[in-house]
Amino acid sequence: SSGINAEWPLRPGTYGEQIKNVGRAIDVLVKARTFISSTKTEHAYILNVSDKEFTWHCYNDAAPVKWCTMFQSHMGAHCAVEVHCAGWGAMHIYKNNENPPYTVNRNSVYIYDGRNVSIFFDKNTLK
């Protein structure tokens, strides 16, 4: 056996689509980092590198009840969105107001990959 999986190479077009998506993601990340590092805000930014669309519901981390909020941001596929709420400190965000929550910090940038939210950079550490 040559050690190569019978499924390899993958279907035609698969690598091209992956490269295209990586290119889109890098473009979004570079533009967002440049823009965000020059702004003064208490918002968090989420960069969506997936095809998924939904609405983020944002609550202050200290809020005792996280059931309904006016702080909502719709996020389309392959775009960036701001999330914020009243108060200070950390915030909890929910996709379509459903569990699980993600904790995000103000002045930080996160990447949503279609399943999870990960920190990309904290503006305060760029000084």
CORLINFEN-V592621 format. One record per residue. RES is the residue in one small letter. PHI is phi in whole degrees, -180 to 180 (none if undefined). Layout:
{{RES PHI} {RES PHI}}
This chain:
{{s none} {s -81} {g 84} {i -94} {n -62} {a -63} {e -79} {w -96} {p -73} {l -68} {r -51} {p -56} {g 92} {t -63} {y -65} {g -60} {e -66} {q -63} {i -64} {k -60} {n -67} {v -64} {g -60} {r -62} {a -62} {i -63} {d -60} {v -62} {l -65} {v -64} {k -64} {a -66} {r -62} {t -62} {f -66} {i -68} {s -66} {s -100} {t -100} {k -119} {t -153} {e -110} {h -97} {a -110} {y -118} {i -123} {l -101} {n -93} {v -104} {s -119} {d -89} {k -81} {e -130} {f -170} {t -116} {w -84} {h -112} {c -116} {y -131} {n -65} {d -57} {a -84} {a -61} {p -71} {v -123} {k -123} {w -119} {c -145} {t -143} {m -88} {f -90} {q -127} {s -136} {h -78} {m -121} {g -85} {a -68} {h 51} {c -146} {a -117} {v -142} {e -96} {v -129} {h -162} {c -156} {a -66} {g 105} {w -141} {g 81} {a -67} {m -132} {h -107} {i -119} {y -130} {k -73} {n 51} {n 62} {e -121} {n -63} {p -87} {p -82} {y -119} {t -93} {v -128} {n -107} {r -65} {n 63} {s -127} {v -122} {y -126} {i -114} {y -105} {d -102} {g 104} {r -133} {n -134} {v -110} {s -128} {i -68} {f -103} {f -162} {d -108} {k -56} {n -67} {t -92} {l -85} {k -72}}
